[in-house]
Amino acid sequence: MPESGPAPEQPSGRPPHHRRPASLFFEPPAGRPEEEHFFALETLTDPARLLDRATELAVAFQAAADRAVEYQATAAAQLADPHRFDSLPAAAIADRAGWTEDYAVRMIEYGRELQRRRP
């Protein structure tokens, strides 16, 4: 971290000249709420194309959600691993993830199953 103190001198023996920021010649536009854009679906006028694109997005989001659930389950199983010195009970995992304790137990079991399947 640089030390505060006198400014270093330039080769000419004078302290460095700092430039001021340029002044604005206009006011920036007032912050108005931007229109919501959802993957430009609102711009599609052909209903067939809109259905196709919306379906593609729905499938992609569902696949991403499924994958995220697998990662949640794996993490829950790792946190509940009794071989860890800092192993957490299902209730603590449920509280941390915003789940019920029963759901946390099921996710821990699912995560352990996923871990057994992976090489």
N, C-alpha and C positions, 0 to 999 in steps of 0.2 A: 504494500500500500504506500503510495507516495506520501512523503512528509510535507506538511504545510510549512510555508515559510516564504521568503522572498522569491519572486519569479526568477528563473534562470536568465542570465544575461545572454544576449546574442553576441556574435563575434565582434560587432561594432561597439560593444560595451554598454549598450542600452537594453532595458528590459524589452521583452517581445511585445509587439503591438497586437492587441486583440481587436478583431473586427466586431462591430455591432451587427445584429441580425437586420436584414432589410425590413423596412416598414411596409405594411400592407397598403395597397392602393384601393382596396375594396374590402368590404366585409364578407366573410365566408357566408354561404347561404345558411339560413336558419335551419336547424335540425328538424326536419319534418319526418314523420314516420314513413319508412319505406314500405312499399307494397310487399306482401309476402309472396315469395316465389318458391314453389315446391317442385324442383327438378323440371321447371318450365312446362309443367302439365297444363297450366292455365293458358298457355299460348297455342295449344293444339286445338284445332277446330274440327278436324275429322274425327267423329266419334269412334270409328274403328281403330284408328291410330292411337287415340287416347286410351281406349280399352287395352290395346296391346302393350303400350308403354306403362300404364298403371299396373297391369298384371306382372310385367317384368320387374317392376319395383317392389311389388308386394312379395313376389317369390324371393327376390334378393334380400329383402329385409327379414323375411321369415328364416331364411338360411343363416343370416347373420345372428338373429336372435337365438336360434338353435345352437349355434357354435358358442355364443356367449354363455348359454346355460351350461354347456359342457365344461367350460372354463370355471364357472362358478362352482359346479359340483366337484371338480378336481381340486380347487382351492379349499373347499369345505372339507373334503376328505383329508387333505394335507394338514389343515389346521386341527382336525380331530384325531390325527394319528397318535396313538398311545405311546409310540416310540419317541416322540418329540418331547423334549423337556418342558416346552411351553404349550403343550396340547390343550386345546379348548374344549369344553363340553358343548353339546349340541345347543343348549340354551344360550350360551355366549355367542356362538356362531349365528344363531337365529336373530339375536338382538343386533349383532353387527350388520347383518344383511337385510334386516327388515322382514324376516320370515317368521312363521310360527315355528315352534320347536319341533312339531311333527314333520313339517316340511323340511326343516334343517336335517332331521334324521334321514329322511328319504334322499335328500341331496347328498349327504355324506355317503350313504350306501351306493348311490348312483356313481359318485366320484370314485369310490373304491373299485366298482365294476369297470369303469373306464380305465383306471390305472392298471388293472389286471390284463385288460385287452391290449394295452400298448406295450410294444417291445421294450 
